Amino acid sequence: MIHDLIAGAVADSLFDLLRADALTSPDQLRELYPQPNPNSLRKETDRLTEETRALIGCSSLVFIGSADREGRADVTPRGGPAGFVSVLDEQTLVIPDATGNKRLDTLHNVLETGRLGLLFLVPGRPTTLRINGRACVSARPELLARLTPVGKPPVTALVVQVEQVYPHCPKSLMRADAWRPEQWLPADAQPSSAEVTLAQLNLPGLTLDRIEDAERESLRLRYE
């Protein structure tokens, strides 16, 4: 069936063909799934507890989900020393800007919609924490001065007003064996970052060696 769809996607996109009979309502969706455990609804709150604040303080990696005003979505990782995301009070946290590719996709999205979704991870642990809420971009000097810099001092920071806090089920990380090195694929089983970049850029004369050299230099200067 899927092979027939792929073959028929010459004139139409495969997505549009699959969307033709996709679900269109919450009622259709709920017909396929049982009702959630009441506790999975009850544990969502609108403010941070002492425990969730401590978890954020242990996290060195957060994924940020955002979208522009047209609904085009984006997810990007932000990393730093444990506790680099500062909790100001039970409904406010701040993520410092860090050196990166300077595309500023997340910052542009926040300027357009004023909203973010966050997923905090603690390396080696299956515990995750989801936070959704309002957001803004701040360049206030006294705020930036109190943040934990990730390399050089941040130029801006994302300020998030918590609306939803939800400790997420650890099953996905456990299924993925995310923290079990013995289950990880060998490096040569996947294309390298440089190989992916070379294919993406598709520039005449650009070589894999040049991209690998540029990546090494960029990582050497990752805090600058």
Secondary structure as the mmCIF struct_conf table of DSSP 4:
data_model
#
loop_
_struct_conf.conf_type_id
_struct_conf.id
_struct_conf.beg_label_comp_id
_struct_conf.beg_label_asym_id
_struct_conf.beg_label_seq_id
_struct_conf.end_label_comp_id
_struct_conf.end_label_asym_id
_struct_conf.end_label_seq_id
HELX_RH_AL_P HELX_RH_AL_P1 ILE A 2 GLY A 8
TURN_TY1_P TURN_TY1_P1 ALA A 9 ALA A 11
BEND BEND1 ASP A 12 ASP A 12
HELX_RH_AL_P HELX_RH_AL_P2 LEU A 14 ARG A 19
TURN_TY1_P TURN_TY1_P2 ALA A 20 ASP A 21
BEND BEND2 ALA A 22 ALA A 22
BEND BEND3 SER A 25 SER A 25
HELX_RH_AL_P HELX_RH_AL_P3 PRO A 26 LEU A 32
BEND BEND4 TYR A 33 TYR A 33
HELX_LH_PP_P HELX_LH_PP_P1 PRO A 34 ASN A 37
HELX_RH_AL_P HELX_RH_AL_P4 PRO A 38 ARG A 42
TURN_TY1_P TURN_TY1_P3 LYS A 43 LYS A 43
STRN STRN1 THR A 45 THR A 45
BEND BEND5 ASP A 46 ARG A 47
HELX_RH_AL_P HELX_RH_AL_P5 GLU A 50 CYS A 58
BEND BEND6 SER A 60 SER A 60
STRN STRN2 LEU A 61 ALA A 67
TURN_TY1_P TURN_TY1_P4 ARG A 69 GLU A 70
STRN STRN3 ALA A 73 GLY A 79
BEND BEND7 PRO A 81 PRO A 81
TURN_TY1_P TURN_TY1_P5 ALA A 82 GLY A 83
BEND BEND8 VAL A 85 VAL A 85
STRN STRN4 SER A 86 ASP A 89
TURN_TY1_P TURN_TY1_P6 GLU A 90 GLN A 91
STRN STRN5 THR A 92 PRO A 96
BEND BEND9 GLY A 100 GLY A 100
BEND BEND10 LYS A 102 LYS A 102
HELX_RH_AL_P HELX_RH_AL_P6 ASP A 105 THR A 113
STRN STRN6 ARG A 115 LEU A 121
TURN_TY1_P TURN_TY1_P7 PRO A 123 GLY A 124
STRN STRN7 THR A 128 SER A 138
HELX_RH_AL_P HELX_RH_AL_P7 PRO A 141 ALA A 145
TURN_TY1_P TURN_TY1_P8 ARG A 146 ARG A 146
BEND BEND11 LEU A 147 LEU A 147
BEND BEND12 VAL A 150 LYS A 152
HELX_LH_PP_P HELX_LH_PP_P2 PRO A 153 PRO A 154
BEND BEND13 VAL A 155 VAL A 155
STRN STRN8 ALA A 157 HIS A 168
HELX_LH_PP_P HELX_LH_PP_P3 CYS A 169 CYS A 169
TURN_TY1_P TURN_TY1_P9 PRO A 170 PRO A 170
HELX_RH_AL_P HELX_RH_AL_P8 LYS A 171 ARG A 175
TURN_TY1_P TURN_TY1_P10 ALA A 176 TRP A 179
HELX_RH_3T_P HELX_RH_3T_P1 PRO A 181 GLN A 183
BEND BEND14 TRP A 184 TRP A 184
HELX_LH_PP_P HELX_LH_PP_P4 LEU A 185 PRO A 186
HELX_RH_3T_P HELX_RH_3T_P2 ALA A 187 ALA A 189
BEND BEND15 GLN A 190 GLN A 190
HELX_RH_AL_P HELX_RH_AL_P9 SER A 193 LEU A 201
TURN_TY1_P TURN_TY1_P11 PRO A 204 GLY A 205
HELX_RH_AL_P HELX_RH_AL_P10 LEU A 208 ARG A 220
TURN_TY1_P TURN_TY1_P12 LEU A 221 TYR A 223
#
